[in-house]
Protein backbone atom coordinates (compact mmCIF):
# COMPACT_ATOMS: atom_id res chain seq x y z
CA UNK A 1 0.00 0.00 0.00
CA UNK A 2 1.35 3.41 -1.01
CA UNK A 3 0.40 6.53 0.97
CA UNK A 4 1.22 9.90 -0.54
CA UNK A 5 0.85 13.16 1.39
CA UNK A 6 1.09 16.57 -0.23
CA UNK A 7 1.55 19.63 1.96
CA UNK A 8 0.41 22.88 0.31
CA UNK A 9 1.48 26.27 1.62
CA UNK A 10 -0.99 28.92 0.45
CA UNK A 11 -1.13 32.72 0.53
CA UNK A 12 -4.58 34.28 0.56
CA UNK A 13 -4.20 37.86 -0.62
CA UNK A 14 -7.86 38.98 -0.64
CA UNK A 15 -8.72 37.75 2.86
CA UNK A 16 -9.46 40.36 5.52
CA UNK A 17 -10.44 38.19 8.51
CA UNK A 18 -10.13 34.70 9.98
CA UNK A 19 -13.82 34.15 9.29
CA UNK A 20 -13.35 34.90 5.58
CA UNK A 21 -10.23 32.69 5.46
CA UNK A 22 -12.02 29.74 7.08
CA UNK A 23 -14.89 30.09 4.63
CA UNK A 24 -12.56 29.98 1.62
CA UNK A 25 -10.48 27.09 3.02
CA UNK A 26 -13.62 25.12 3.88
CA UNK A 27 -14.93 25.43 0.31
CA UNK A 28 -11.52 24.48 -1.11
CA UNK A 29 -11.27 21.37 1.08
CA UNK A 30 -14.78 20.24 0.16
CA UNK A 31 -14.06 20.67 -3.54
CA UNK A 32 -10.76 18.74 -3.35
CA UNK A 33 -12.50 15.89 -1.52
CA UNK A 34 -15.23 15.75 -4.14
CA UNK A 35 -13.10 16.20 -7.27
CA UNK A 36 -10.10 14.02 -6.39
CA UNK A 37 -11.34 11.66 -3.65
CA UNK A 38 -8.62 12.83 -1.27
CA UNK A 39 -8.40 13.11 2.49
CA UNK A 40 -7.77 16.82 3.14
CA UNK A 41 -7.30 19.03 6.18
CA UNK A 42 -6.00 22.43 7.22
CA UNK A 43 -2.89 21.45 9.16
CA UNK A 44 -1.17 24.68 10.17
CA UNK A 45 -1.38 28.50 10.20
CA UNK A 46 -4.87 28.26 11.71
CA UNK A 47 -4.69 31.70 13.33
CA UNK A 48 -2.92 33.53 10.49
CA UNK A 49 -5.49 35.07 8.20
CA UNK A 50 -3.40 35.48 5.04
CA UNK A 51 -1.68 32.09 4.96
CA UNK A 52 -2.78 28.49 5.20
CA UNK A 53 -1.26 25.05 5.12
CA UNK A 54 -3.39 22.19 3.90
CA UNK A 55 -2.49 18.53 3.58
CA UNK A 56 -3.82 16.17 0.91
CA UNK A 57 -3.53 12.40 1.31
CA UNK A 58 -4.12 9.63 -1.24
CA UNK A 59 -3.75 5.86 -0.89
CA UNK A 60 -3.30 3.26 -3.65
CA UNK A 61 -1.36 0.17 -4.61
CA UNK A 62 0.41 2.16 -7.33
CA UNK A 63 2.78 5.06 -6.56
CA UNK A 64 2.30 6.55 -10.04
CA UNK A 65 -1.46 6.81 -9.50
CA UNK A 66 -1.04 8.51 -6.12
CA UNK A 67 1.52 10.98 -7.45
CA UNK A 68 -0.66 11.78 -10.47
CA UNK A 69 -3.73 12.50 -8.34
CA UNK A 70 -1.79 14.73 -5.94
CA UNK A 71 -0.13 16.68 -8.76
CA UNK A 72 -3.47 17.15 -10.54
CA UNK A 73 -4.98 18.48 -7.32
CA UNK A 74 -2.17 21.05 -6.94
CA UNK A 75 -2.57 22.15 -10.56
CA UNK A 76 -6.32 22.40 -10.05
CA UNK A 77 -5.80 24.76 -7.09
CA UNK A 78 -3.38 26.93 -9.12
CA UNK A 79 -5.79 27.18 -12.07
CA UNK A 80 -9.20 27.32 -10.41
CA UNK A 81 -8.42 29.31 -7.27
CA UNK A 82 -6.59 32.49 -8.40
CA UNK A 83 -7.37 34.00 -4.97
CA UNK A 84 -4.99 31.44 -3.43
CA UNK A 85 -1.30 31.53 -4.37
CA UNK A 86 0.50 28.19 -3.98
CA UNK A 87 3.80 29.03 -2.26
CA UNK A 88 4.99 25.42 -2.11
CA UNK A 89 3.75 21.89 -2.69
CA UNK A 90 5.78 19.06 -1.19
CA UNK A 91 4.91 15.38 -1.67
CA UNK A 92 5.98 12.89 0.98
CA UNK A 93 5.73 9.09 0.86
CA UNK A 94 4.85 6.76 3.71
VOFISE-169088 format. One record per atom (N, C-alpha, C, O): residue number from 1; atom name; z, y, x. Coordinates in nm, 3 decimals, padded with zeros to 5 digits. Atoms other than C-alpha are relative to their C-alpha. Example, Ala and Ser with C-alpha at 12.3 -4.5 7.8 and 13.67 -1.06 7.14 Angstrom:
<rs>
k;a;up;north;east
1;N;00.000;-00.119;00.089
1;CA;00.780;-00.450;01.230
1;C;00.000;00.120;00.090
1;O;00.066;00.118;00.194
2;N;-00.006;-00.119;-00.082
2;CA;00.714;-00.106;01.367
2;C;00.073;00.109;-00.077
2;O;00.090;00.220;-00.026
</rs>
This chain:
<rs>
k;a;up;north;east
1;N;00.000;-00.117;00.084
1;CA;00.000;00.000;00.000
1;C;00.000;00.124;00.090
1;O;00.079;00.134;00.183
2;N;00.013;-00.125;-00.075
2;CA;-00.101;00.341;00.135
2;C;00.054;00.114;-00.085
2;O;00.016;00.130;-00.201
3;N;-00.055;-00.118;00.068
3;CA;00.097;00.653;00.040
3;C;-00.040;00.122;00.081
3;O;-00.007;00.133;00.199
4;N;00.039;-00.125;-00.064
4;CA;-00.054;00.990;00.122
4;C;00.070;00.117;-00.066
4;O;00.075;00.126;-00.189
5;N;-00.067;-00.120;00.051
5;CA;00.139;01.316;00.085
5;C;-00.065;00.122;00.062
5;O;-00.081;00.131;00.184
6;N;00.060;-00.125;-00.046
6;CA;-00.023;01.657;00.109
6;C;00.095;00.114;-00.034
6;O;00.135;00.130;-00.149
7;N;-00.088;-00.114;00.021
7;CA;00.196;01.963;00.155
7;C;-00.086;00.126;00.006
7;O;-00.148;00.155;00.108
8;N;00.077;-00.124;00.009
8;CA;00.031;02.288;00.041
8;C;00.093;00.120;00.009
8;O;00.191;00.129;-00.065
9;N;-00.068;-00.128;-00.007
9;CA;00.162;02.627;00.148
9;C;-00.090;00.102;-00.069
9;O;-00.207;00.116;-00.032
10;N;00.079;-00.094;00.078
10;CA;00.045;02.892;-00.099
10;C;00.057;00.140;00.008
10;O;00.179;00.159;00.020
11;N;-00.039;-00.141;00.015
11;CA;00.053;03.272;-00.113
11;C;-00.051;00.045;-00.136
11;O;-00.166;00.021;-00.171
12;N;00.033;-00.047;00.134
12;CA;00.056;03.428;-00.458
12;C;00.003;00.152;00.003
12;O;00.110;00.212;-00.005
13;N;00.006;-00.144;-00.023
13;CA;-00.062;03.786;-00.420
13;C;00.023;00.084;-00.126
13;O;00.074;00.195;-00.117
14;N;-00.010;-00.079;00.123
14;CA;-00.064;03.898;-00.786
14;C;00.130;-00.022;-00.076
14;O;00.143;00.025;-00.189
15;N;-00.125;00.033;00.068
15;CA;00.286;03.775;-00.872
15;C;00.101;00.112;00.024
15;O;00.117;00.160;00.136
16;N;-00.097;-00.109;-00.010
16;CA;00.552;04.036;-00.946
16;C;00.143;-00.043;-00.029
16;O;00.235;00.037;-00.016
17;N;-00.136;00.047;00.029
17;CA;00.851;03.819;-01.044
17;C;00.007;-00.152;00.015
17;O;-00.096;-00.219;00.018
18;N;-00.018;00.145;-00.006
18;CA;00.998;03.470;-01.013
18;C;-00.047;-00.066;-00.128
18;O;-00.101;-00.177;-00.126
19;N;00.043;00.055;00.129
19;CA;00.929;03.415;-01.382
19;C;-00.152;-00.017;-00.004
19;O;-00.202;-00.119;-00.051
20;N;00.146;00.006;-00.004
20;CA;00.558;03.490;-01.335
20;C;-00.045;-00.109;00.099
20;O;-00.139;-00.184;00.071
21;N;00.034;00.103;-00.099
21;CA;00.546;03.269;-01.023
21;C;00.019;-00.139;-00.060
21;O;-00.069;-00.224;-00.050
22;N;-00.028;00.132;00.057
22;CA;00.708;02.974;-01.202
22;C;-00.100;-00.036;-00.108
22;O;-00.137;-00.153;-00.121
23;N;00.101;00.025;00.103
23;CA;00.463;03.009;-01.489
23;C;-00.132;-00.045;00.063
23;O;-00.193;-00.141;00.017
24;N;00.126;00.036;-00.066
24;CA;00.162;02.998;-01.256
24;C;00.011;-00.135;00.071
24;O;-00.082;-00.215;00.063
25;N;-00.018;00.128;-00.069
25;CA;00.302;02.709;-01.048
25;C;00.007;-00.114;-00.101
25;O;-00.050;-00.221;-00.077
26;N;-00.011;00.104;00.103
26;CA;00.388;02.512;-01.362
26;C;-00.137;-00.038;-00.055
26;O;-00.165;-00.156;-00.073
27;N;00.135;00.030;00.050
27;CA;00.031;02.543;-01.493
27;C;-00.084;-00.070;00.106
27;O;-00.163;-00.158;00.073
28;N;00.073;00.065;-00.109
28;CA;-00.111;02.448;-01.152
28;C;00.041;-00.147;00.013
28;O;-00.045;-00.234;00.025
29;N;-00.048;00.138;-00.014
29;CA;00.108;02.137;-01.127
29;C;-00.048;-00.088;-00.115
29;O;-00.087;-00.203;-00.093
30;N;00.047;00.078;00.116
30;CA;00.016;02.024;-01.478
30;C;-00.149;-00.032;00.012
30;O;-00.192;-00.143;-00.019
31;N;00.145;00.021;-00.014
31;CA;-00.354;02.067;-01.406
31;C;-00.031;-00.102;00.109
31;O;-00.119;-00.187;00.091
32;N;00.021;00.097;-00.108
32;CA;-00.335;01.874;-01.076
32;C;00.037;-00.141;-00.044
32;O;-00.032;-00.238;-00.010
33;N;-00.038;00.132;00.054
33;CA;-00.152;01.589;-01.250
33;C;-00.111;-00.056;-00.089
33;O;-00.150;-00.172;-00.077
34;N;00.101;00.042;00.097
34;CA;-00.414;01.575;-01.523
34;C;-00.136;-00.029;00.065
34;O;-00.198;-00.130;00.034
35;N;00.133;00.012;-00.060
35;CA;-00.727;01.620;-01.310
35;C;-00.010;-00.112;00.104
35;O;-00.111;-00.182;00.111
36;N;00.009;00.089;-00.115
36;CA;-00.639;01.402;-01.010
36;C;00.098;-00.117;-00.004
36;O;00.101;-00.198;00.089
37;N;-00.097;00.108;00.014
37;CA;-00.365;01.166;-01.134
37;C;00.093;-00.008;00.121
37;O;00.111;-00.115;00.180
38;N;-00.088;-00.011;-00.115
38;CA;-00.127;01.283;-00.862
38;C;00.144;00.023;-00.045
38;O;00.169;00.075;-00.154
39;N;-00.138;-00.043;00.017
39;CA;00.249;01.311;-00.840
39;C;00.011;00.134;00.072
39;O;-00.024;00.144;00.190
40;N;-00.006;-00.135;-00.059
40;CA;00.314;01.682;-00.777
40;C;00.135;00.064;-00.029
40;O;00.199;00.036;-00.130
41;N;-00.127;-00.070;00.017
41;CA;00.618;01.903;-00.730
41;C;00.003;00.123;00.088
41;O;-00.058;00.126;00.195
42;N;-00.028;-00.114;-00.086
42;CA;00.722;02.243;-00.600
42;C;00.115;-00.042;00.090
42;O;00.223;-00.076;00.040
43;N;-00.098;00.058;-00.091
43;CA;00.916;02.145;-00.289
43;C;00.075;00.100;00.087
43;O;00.173;00.064;00.151
44;N;-00.070;-00.099;-00.081
44;CA;01.017;02.468;-00.117
44;C;-00.039;00.141;-00.046
44;O;-00.126;00.157;-00.131
45;N;00.024;-00.142;00.032
45;CA;01.020;02.850;-00.138
45;C;00.027;00.028;-00.148
45;O;-00.042;00.111;-00.208
46;N;-00.027;-00.015;00.143
46;CA;01.171;02.826;-00.487
46;C;00.044;00.141;-00.038
46;O;00.015;00.186;-00.149
47;N;-00.050;-00.133;00.033
47;CA;01.333;03.170;-00.469
47;C;-00.081;00.114;00.062
47;O;-00.042;00.230;00.054
48;N;00.090;-00.102;-00.054
48;CA;01.049;03.353;-00.292
48;C;-00.115;00.018;-00.098
48;O;-00.187;-00.078;-00.127
49;N;00.096;-00.017;00.108
49;CA;00.820;03.507;-00.549
49;C;-00.145;00.013;00.042
49;O;-00.233;00.007;-00.044
50;N;00.141;-00.009;-00.040
50;CA;00.504;03.548;-00.340
50;C;-00.046;-00.116;00.086
50;O;-00.155;-00.112;00.142
51;N;00.043;00.119;-00.073
51;CA;00.496;03.209;-00.168
51;C;00.054;-00.124;-00.070
51;O;00.156;-00.120;-00.139
52;N;-00.041;00.126;00.061
52;CA;00.520;02.849;-00.278
52;C;-00.043;-00.114;00.091
52;O;-00.140;-00.103;00.166
53;N;00.039;00.123;-00.068
53;CA;00.512;02.505;-00.126
53;C;-00.001;-00.109;-00.106
53;O;00.100;-00.133;-00.173
54;N;00.007;00.111;00.093
54;CA;00.390;02.219;-00.339
54;C;-00.043;-00.125;00.077
54;O;-00.116;-00.118;00.176
55;N;00.035;00.127;-00.062
55;CA;00.358;01.853;-00.249
55;C;-00.075;-00.085;-00.101
55;O;-00.039;-00.093;-00.218
56;N;00.085;00.088;00.081
56;CA;00.091;01.617;-00.382
56;C;00.011;-00.139;00.061
56;O;00.003;-00.153;00.183
57;N;-00.012;00.136;-00.050
57;CA;00.131;01.240;-00.353
57;C;-00.094;-00.092;-00.076
57;O;-00.102;-00.086;-00.199
58;N;00.089;00.100;00.058
58;CA;-00.124;00.963;-00.412
58;C;00.028;-00.135;00.066
58;O;00.063;-00.142;00.183
59;N;-00.025;00.135;-00.049
59;CA;-00.089;00.586;-00.375
59;C;-00.122;-00.086;-00.033
59;O;-00.178;-00.078;-00.143
60;N;00.114;00.091;00.020
60;CA;-00.365;00.326;-00.330
60;C;00.006;-00.110;00.105
60;O;00.089;-00.107;00.196
61;N;00.014;00.104;-00.103
61;CA;-00.461;00.017;-00.136
61;C;-00.098;00.042;00.109
61;O;-00.111;-00.026;00.211
62;N;00.105;-00.044;-00.090
62;CA;-00.733;00.216;00.041
62;C;00.030;00.142;00.049
62;O;00.040;00.235;-00.032
63;N;-00.032;-00.131;-00.057
63;CA;-00.656;00.506;00.278
63;C;-00.112;00.102;-00.027
63;O;-00.084;00.220;-00.050
64;N;00.112;-00.090;00.024
64;CA;-01.004;00.655;00.230
64;C;00.006;00.059;-00.141
64;O;-00.024;00.177;-00.160
65;N;-00.011;-00.047;00.138
65;CA;-00.950;00.681;-00.146
65;C;00.110;00.105;-00.011
65;O;00.090;00.210;-00.072
66;N;-00.113;-00.094;00.005
66;CA;-00.612;00.851;-00.104
66;C;-00.037;00.132;00.066
66;O;-00.012;00.239;00.010
67;N;00.038;-00.122;-00.071
67;CA;-00.745;01.098;00.152
67;C;-00.103;00.080;-00.079
67;O;-00.095;00.203;-00.084
68;N;00.102;-00.068;00.079
68;CA;-01.047;01.178;-00.066
68;C;00.059;00.073;-00.119
68;O;00.022;00.187;-00.147
69;N;-00.063;-00.063;00.117
69;CA;-00.834;01.250;-00.373
69;C;00.082;00.122;00.042
69;O;00.075;00.226;-00.023
70;N;-00.081;-00.112;-00.045
70;CA;-00.594;01.473;-00.179
70;C;-00.087;00.117;00.046
70;O;-00.058;00.232;00.015
71;N;00.090;-00.107;-00.046
71;CA;-00.876;01.668;-00.013
71;C;-00.071;00.068;-00.117
71;O;-00.087;00.190;-00.119
72;N;00.064;-00.058;00.119
72;CA;-01.054;01.715;-00.347
72;C;00.096;00.090;-00.076
72;O;00.056;00.194;-00.128
73;N;-00.099;-00.082;00.068
73;CA;-00.732;01.848;-00.498
73;C;00.019;00.134;00.072
73;O;00.030;00.238;00.007
74;N;-00.015;-00.125;-00.077
74;CA;-00.694;02.105;-00.217
74;C;-00.122;00.089;-00.022
74;O;-00.107;00.210;-00.044
75;N;00.122;-00.077;00.024
75;CA;-01.056;02.215;-00.257
75;C;-00.001;00.057;-00.141
75;O;-00.043;00.171;-00.162
76;N;-00.006;-00.047;00.137
76;CA;-01.005;02.240;-00.632
76;C;00.089;00.124;-00.012
76;O;00.054;00.220;-00.080
77;N;-00.091;-00.115;00.003
77;CA;-00.709;02.476;-00.580
77;C;-00.069;00.122;00.061
77;O;-00.062;00.232;00.006
78;N;00.067;-00.113;-00.067
78;CA;-00.912;02.693;-00.338
78;C;-00.111;00.060;-00.088
78;O;-00.129;00.182;-00.089
79;N;00.112;-00.048;00.081
79;CA;-01.207;02.718;-00.579
79;C;00.045;00.054;-00.135
79;O;00.001;00.162;-00.177
80;N;-00.034;-00.032;00.138
80;CA;-01.041;02.732;-00.920
80;C;00.122;00.089;-00.018
80;O;00.148;00.137;-00.128
81;N;-00.117;-00.088;00.010
81;CA;-00.727;02.931;-00.842
81;C;-00.009;00.110;00.105
81;O;00.063;00.107;00.205
82;N;00.015;-00.108;-00.098
82;CA;-00.840;03.249;-00.659
82;C;00.125;00.087;00.011
82;O;00.139;00.163;00.107
83;N;-00.126;-00.075;-00.007
83;CA;-00.497;03.400;-00.737
83;C;00.099;-00.064;00.096
83;O;00.203;-00.005;00.127
84;N;-00.087;00.071;-00.093
84;CA;-00.343;03.144;-00.499
84;C;-00.077;-00.028;00.129
84;O;-00.177;-00.099;00.127
85;N;00.065;00.019;-00.130
85;CA;-00.437;03.153;-00.130
85;C;00.066;-00.118;00.070
85;O;00.187;-00.119;00.089
86;N;-00.053;00.117;-00.071
86;CA;-00.398;02.819;00.050
86;C;00.016;00.036;00.147
86;O;-00.082;00.052;00.219
87;N;-00.032;-00.035;-00.139
87;CA;-00.226;02.903;00.380
87;C;-00.020;-00.123;00.088
87;O;-00.079;-00.114;00.196
88;N;00.016;00.124;-00.076
88;CA;-00.211;02.542;00.499
88;C;00.006;-00.119;-00.094
88;O;00.065;-00.113;-00.202
89;N;00.000;00.127;00.074
89;CA;-00.269;02.189;00.375
89;C;00.010;-00.112;00.102
89;O;-00.085;-00.140;00.175
90;N;-00.025;00.107;-00.096
90;CA;-00.119;01.906;00.578
90;C;00.016;-00.132;-00.072
90;O;00.095;-00.143;-00.166
91;N;-00.010;00.133;00.060
91;CA;-00.167;01.538;00.491
91;C;00.083;-00.087;00.094
91;O;00.060;-00.092;00.214
92;N;-00.086;00.093;-00.073
92;CA;00.098;01.289;00.598
92;C;-00.016;-00.139;-00.060
92;O;-00.047;-00.153;-00.179
93;N;00.016;00.139;00.046
93;CA;00.086;00.909;00.573
93;C;00.133;-00.072;00.010
93;O;00.209;-00.051;00.105
94;N;-00.125;00.078;00.000
94;CA;00.371;00.676;00.485
94;C;-00.031;-00.143;-00.033
94;O;00.061;-00.226;-00.039
</rs>
